[in-house]
Amino acid sequence: MEHTMIIVTGATGQLGRQVVERLLTRVPADRVGVSVRDPEKAKAFADRGVRVRQGSFTDPAGLAHAFEGATQVLIVSVDKMGEEAVRQHRAAIDGAVAAGARRILYTSHMGAAASSHFEPCRDHAATEEALRASGVPFTSLRNGFYATSAMQFLGGALQSGQIVLPADGPVSWTAHADLAEAAAAVLADEGRFDGPTPPLTAGQALTFDDIARVATEATGRTFTRSTATDDGFRQQLVGHGVPAETANQLLGVFAAGRAGEFATVDPTLAALLGREPITLGTVLREQLSENGGR
């Protein structure tokens, strides 16, 4: 069998780390490399035989070394928004092309579109355009909305029982663990999807009304959902020290939700996993038990 080398970027982050973990159950460690900003943080992978190299999307020369010999590169999208995010993703794509990768994979998002109300979805659409223009076959993993984000929005509500958020729409909240497993499955079965995948979502789309009900059932405590105005929510965030730009981006989630951008439920993720995806109820119960439950 020819020598293959799968490079995963961002392998010390929440998603990337789990992708590498799952990949190591499918392919030998000497076929896996990681590109990370701080190699010290990836020592556990190095100890298992994974090739660890320093690489940053802001340093093209370093990326050439990190991506050397890659047959596939998984670009895990950065935790930035707007032009800076797209510029870094383009640098990573250029690095993968220069390294001679025969397929580039990218962690995109359901609802990726230039017209999205949510800035990251516009950034993902721009990155997918850059992938199309690269001339290299690509797979864009259209990940469902991370369930951890729902937890962040709930924040103090998990203690108070009062969920006060702007008007929303149904969202297919999806667990990192499932998306990591799916990414590993797609990397191990090269070429399984060409271009954007269908939305990789859990089995149901929930509003925060639904989440209040699920939380109530999970804990036996009463959770109530009330609606904040967009402006009131923005002011509250800014009052807590959130930069105005970030507050507007977060409001974009609710505008996009109301427009139905995250409401799609698709069976592709379940098919990749060979089981039903983890539900938000399960994520919520785990979170609540970590926080001391009742």
C-alpha positions as CSV (number, residue, x, y, z in Angstrom):
1,M,0.0,0.0,0.0
2,E,1.3,3.4,-0.9
3,H,2.4,5.7,2.0
4,T,-0.3,8.0,3.0
5,M,0.0,10.9,5.5
6,I,-3.0,12.6,7.0
7,I,-2.2,16.0,8.6
8,V,-4.7,17.5,11.1
9,T,-4.4,21.2,12.0
10,G,-5.6,22.6,15.3
11,A,-5.0,19.3,17.0
12,T,-4.8,20.7,20.5
13,G,-8.2,22.4,20.2
14,Q,-11.5,20.9,21.3
15,L,-12.5,19.4,17.9
16,G,-9.1,18.8,16.4
17,R,-7.8,16.8,19.4
18,Q,-10.9,14.5,19.3
19,V,-10.5,14.0,15.5
20,V,-6.9,12.8,16.0
21,E,-8.0,10.5,18.9
22,R,-10.7,8.9,16.6
23,L,-8.4,8.8,13.6
24,L,-5.8,6.7,15.6
25,T,-8.5,4.0,16.1
26,R,-8.7,3.7,12.3
27,V,-5.2,4.3,10.9
28,P,-1.6,3.6,12.2
29,A,0.0,6.5,14.1
30,D,2.8,6.8,11.6
31,R,0.3,7.8,9.0
32,V,-1.0,10.8,11.1
33,G,0.7,14.1,11.5
34,V,-0.5,17.3,13.4
35,S,0.2,20.9,12.7
36,V,0.0,22.8,16.0
37,R,0.9,26.3,17.2
38,D,2.5,24.8,20.4
39,P,4.0,21.3,20.0
40,E,4.4,21.0,23.8
41,K,0.6,20.7,24.0
42,A,0.6,17.8,21.6
43,K,3.2,15.8,23.5
44,A,0.7,13.0,24.3
45,F,0.3,12.5,20.5
46,A,4.0,12.5,19.9
47,D,4.4,9.8,22.6
48,R,2.0,7.7,20.6
49,G,4.0,8.0,17.4
50,V,2.1,10.9,15.7
51,R,4.3,13.3,13.8
52,V,4.0,16.6,15.6
53,R,5.2,19.8,13.9
54,Q,4.9,23.5,14.7
55,G,2.6,25.2,12.2
56,S,0.6,28.4,12.1
57,F,-1.8,29.7,9.5
58,T,0.0,33.1,9.9
59,D,3.4,31.6,9.0
60,P,3.4,30.0,5.5
61,A,7.1,28.9,5.7
62,G,6.4,27.0,8.9
63,L,3.3,25.4,7.3
64,A,5.4,24.0,4.5
65,H,7.3,22.0,7.1
66,A,4.2,21.0,9.0
67,F,2.4,19.8,5.9
68,E,5.3,18.1,4.3
69,G,4.4,14.8,2.6
70,A,0.7,15.2,3.2
71,T,-1.7,13.2,1.1
72,Q,-4.7,14.7,2.9
73,V,-4.9,17.8,5.1
74,L,-7.8,18.5,7.4
75,I,-8.0,22.3,8.0
76,V,-9.8,22.9,11.3
77,S,-11.4,26.4,11.0
78,V,-10.0,29.1,13.2
79,D,-11.6,30.7,16.2
80,K,-11.7,34.1,14.4
81,M,-14.3,35.9,12.4
82,G,-14.4,38.0,9.2
83,E,-11.5,38.7,6.9
84,E,-8.9,37.5,9.4
85,A,-10.5,34.0,9.5
86,V,-10.8,33.8,5.7
87,R,-7.2,35.0,5.2
88,Q,-5.8,32.4,7.6
89,H,-7.9,29.6,6.0
90,R,-6.6,30.7,2.5
91,A,-3.0,30.5,3.8
92,A,-3.7,26.9,5.1
93,I,-5.3,26.0,1.7
94,D,-2.2,27.4,-0.1
95,G,0.0,25.4,2.2
96,A,-1.9,22.2,1.5
97,V,-1.7,22.8,-2.3
98,A,2.0,23.6,-2.1
99,A,2.6,20.4,-0.1
100,G,1.1,18.4,-2.9
101,A,-2.0,17.1,-0.9
102,R,-4.4,15.3,-3.1
103,R,-7.4,16.2,-1.0
104,I,-8.1,19.1,1.4
105,L,-10.7,18.7,4.1
106,Y,-12.2,21.6,6.0
107,T,-14.5,21.9,9.0
108,S,-17.2,24.1,7.7
109,H,-20.7,24.7,9.1
110,M,-24.3,24.0,8.2
111,G,-25.9,27.0,6.7
112,A,-22.6,28.2,5.1
113,A,-23.7,30.9,2.7
114,A,-22.6,34.3,1.6
115,S,-26.1,35.6,2.5
116,S,-26.1,34.1,6.1
117,H,-27.1,36.3,9.0
118,F,-24.2,34.7,11.0
119,E,-20.7,36.0,10.2
120,P,-18.9,32.6,10.6
121,C,-21.3,31.0,8.0
122,R,-20.3,33.8,5.6
123,D,-16.6,33.1,6.4
124,H,-17.1,29.4,5.7
125,A,-18.8,30.2,2.4
126,A,-15.8,32.3,1.4
127,T,-13.4,29.6,2.4
128,E,-15.3,27.0,0.4
129,E,-14.9,29.3,-2.6
130,A,-11.2,29.4,-2.0
131,L,-11.2,25.5,-1.8
132,R,-13.1,25.4,-5.2
133,A,-10.5,27.7,-6.7
134,S,-7.5,25.7,-5.3
135,G,-7.8,23.1,-8.1
136,V,-7.3,20.3,-5.5
137,P,-10.2,17.9,-4.7
138,F,-11.8,19.0,-1.4
139,T,-14.3,17.9,1.2
140,S,-16.1,20.5,3.2
141,L,-17.5,19.0,6.4
142,R,-20.7,21.0,7.0
143,N,-20.8,20.5,10.7
144,G,-24.0,21.0,12.7
145,F,-24.1,23.8,15.3
146,Y,-21.9,22.8,18.2
147,A,-23.9,21.7,21.3
148,T,-21.3,23.4,23.5
149,S,-22.5,26.7,22.1
150,A,-26.0,26.0,23.4
151,M,-24.4,25.4,26.8
152,Q,-22.6,28.8,26.6
153,F,-25.8,30.6,25.7
154,L,-27.5,28.9,28.7
155,G,-24.6,30.1,31.0
156,G,-26.0,31.2,34.3
157,A,-29.5,29.9,33.4
158,L,-28.3,26.4,34.4
159,Q,-28.2,27.8,38.0
160,S,-31.0,30.3,38.0
161,G,-33.5,28.3,35.9
162,Q,-34.3,31.5,33.9
163,I,-33.4,31.3,30.2
164,V,-33.5,34.9,28.9
165,L,-32.4,35.1,25.3
166,P,-33.5,36.7,22.1
167,A,-36.2,35.1,19.9
168,D,-34.7,32.1,18.1
169,G,-35.5,29.3,15.7
170,P,-34.8,25.6,15.7
171,V,-31.2,24.6,15.7
172,S,-29.6,21.1,15.1
173,W,-27.3,21.1,18.1
174,T,-24.6,18.5,17.5
175,A,-21.9,17.1,19.8
176,H,-18.2,17.7,19.1
177,A,-17.5,14.0,19.8
178,D,-19.8,12.9,16.9
179,L,-18.4,15.5,14.5
180,A,-14.9,14.4,15.4
181,E,-15.8,10.7,14.8
182,A,-17.4,11.7,11.4
183,A,-14.3,13.6,10.3
184,A,-12.1,10.6,11.2
185,A,-14.4,8.3,9.2
186,V,-14.2,10.6,6.2
187,L,-10.4,11.0,6.4
188,A,-10.0,7.2,6.7
189,D,-12.3,6.5,3.7
190,E,-10.6,9.0,1.4
191,G,-12.9,10.6,-1.2
192,R,-16.1,9.5,0.4
193,F,-17.5,13.0,-0.1
194,D,-16.5,15.4,-2.8
195,G,-17.2,19.1,-2.2
196,P,-19.6,20.1,0.7
197,T,-21.2,17.3,2.6
198,P,-24.9,17.4,3.5
199,P,-25.4,19.0,7.0
200,L,-23.8,16.7,9.6
201,T,-26.4,17.1,12.3
202,A,-27.9,15.3,15.3
203,G,-31.4,13.9,15.0
204,Q,-33.5,16.9,16.1
205,A,-33.6,20.6,15.8
206,L,-34.5,22.4,19.1
207,T,-35.5,25.9,20.1
208,F,-34.6,27.3,23.5
209,D,-38.3,26.7,24.5
210,D,-37.5,23.0,23.8
211,I,-34.3,23.2,25.7
212,A,-36.1,24.6,28.7
213,R,-38.4,21.6,28.6
214,V,-35.5,19.2,28.2
215,A,-33.6,20.8,31.1
216,T,-36.7,20.6,33.3
217,E,-37.1,16.9,32.5
218,A,-33.4,16.2,33.0
219,T,-33.2,17.8,36.4
220,G,-36.6,17.9,37.9
221,R,-36.0,21.6,38.4
222,T,-38.2,24.2,36.6
223,F,-36.6,26.0,33.7
224,T,-38.5,28.9,32.1
225,R,-37.8,30.6,28.8
226,S,-38.4,34.3,28.3
227,T,-37.6,36.5,25.3
228,A,-35.1,39.4,25.6
229,T,-35.1,42.1,22.9
230,D,-32.1,42.0,20.6
231,D,-31.1,45.4,21.8
232,G,-31.5,44.4,25.5
233,F,-29.4,41.3,24.9
234,R,-26.7,43.3,23.1
235,Q,-26.6,45.9,26.0
236,Q,-26.4,43.1,28.6
237,L,-23.5,41.5,26.8
238,V,-21.6,44.8,26.4
239,G,-22.3,45.5,30.1
240,H,-20.6,42.2,30.9
241,G,-17.5,43.4,29.0
242,V,-18.2,41.6,25.7
243,P,-16.8,43.7,22.8
244,A,-19.7,45.3,20.7
245,E,-18.6,43.5,17.6
246,T,-18.7,40.1,19.3
247,A,-22.1,41.0,20.8
248,N,-23.4,41.7,17.3
249,Q,-21.9,38.4,16.0
250,L,-23.7,36.5,18.8
251,L,-27.0,38.2,17.9
252,G,-26.4,36.9,14.4
253,V,-26.9,33.4,15.7
254,F,-30.5,34.3,16.7
255,A,-31.3,36.2,13.5
256,A,-30.0,33.2,11.5
257,G,-32.0,30.8,13.7
258,R,-35.2,32.8,13.1
259,A,-34.5,32.6,9.4
260,G,-34.3,28.8,9.6
261,E,-30.6,28.6,8.7
262,F,-29.8,25.9,11.3
263,A,-33.1,24.0,11.3
264,T,-32.2,21.2,8.8
265,V,-31.9,17.7,10.2
266,D,-30.1,15.3,8.0
267,P,-29.4,11.5,8.3
268,T,-25.8,11.7,7.0
269,L,-24.1,12.0,10.4
270,A,-26.0,9.0,11.8
271,A,-25.0,7.0,8.7
272,L,-21.3,7.9,9.1
273,L,-21.4,7.0,12.8
274,G,-23.4,3.8,12.4
275,R,-25.7,4.9,15.2
276,E,-27.9,7.7,16.3
277,P,-26.0,10.9,17.2
278,I,-25.7,12.2,20.8
279,T,-28.7,14.3,21.7
280,L,-28.6,17.8,23.2
281,G,-30.5,16.3,26.2
282,T,-27.5,14.0,26.9
283,V,-25.0,16.9,26.6
284,L,-27.2,18.9,28.9
285,R,-27.5,16.1,31.5
286,E,-23.7,15.7,31.5
287,Q,-23.2,19.4,31.9
288,L,-25.7,19.7,34.7
289,S,-24.2,16.7,36.6
290,E,-20.7,18.3,36.3
291,N,-22.1,21.5,37.7
292,G,-23.3,19.5,40.8
293,G,-26.7,18.7,39.3
294,R,-29.5,20.0,41.5
